[in-house]
């Protein structure tokens, strides 16, 4: 099994077996862990909606 498949399998196992976690973290530009807040998620969703609405077919 290649490295990418091993990583995918372990990641999927983690997702499937994951318990409810009430906090998440991302890594900023300097490599520091930053807790994800509800306002960060709202801002990201608003930005995505804005981009989707501006796409012209």
Phi, psi and omega in degrees: 000132179289166182299317182296322178292322179296317179295316179299314181298316180291325178294316179297319179299318179297318181293315182293320184269002185295142175265165180298123178239134185261010177213150178224160182228148172235169179252128180277185183300332182267000179089009179272142176284134179234130180289136179281131180251164178298323180293328176294318180293316178300316180298317179296318179296318179297319179296318179295316178299318180298317178295318181296320181289334182274352179287127179254127182281000000 
